[in-house]
Amino acid sequence: MNSSEQKEYQHNIPTTTEIADTLDLVRNKLALPEIWTEPNEDIREGYTEVLRILSERVEVFEEIDQSLASEEAKKLAVWAVKYLRGEGITLERLLSVAVKRP
């Protein structure tokens, strides 16, 4: 395998500081008044699970809360695990789900 092929397989696992910063950004998102409205219920559920995943450093999909009700929440949870594992989900992507205005 040459060096360009090896780069494709490199993971960008976030540092402890990056995870702490990401947790702060997720908390800020959950502090938005709009996220507590009905149109954002699925997003709120997802980011609440993201907060748990990042806090507990959950790196296996089987540890995602199986009671998540929406596809949006499940997607965010999977993204959080992939972010921690360095599998192509960036901080920007993890936080990219827009909160809907009521």
Buried (B, 14 or more C-beta within 10 A) or exposed (E): EEEEEEEEEEEEEBEEEEBEEBBEEBEEBBEBEBBEBEEBBBBBBBBBBBBBBBEEEBBEEEEBBEEBEBEBBBBBBBBBBBBBBEBEBEBEEBBEBEBEEE
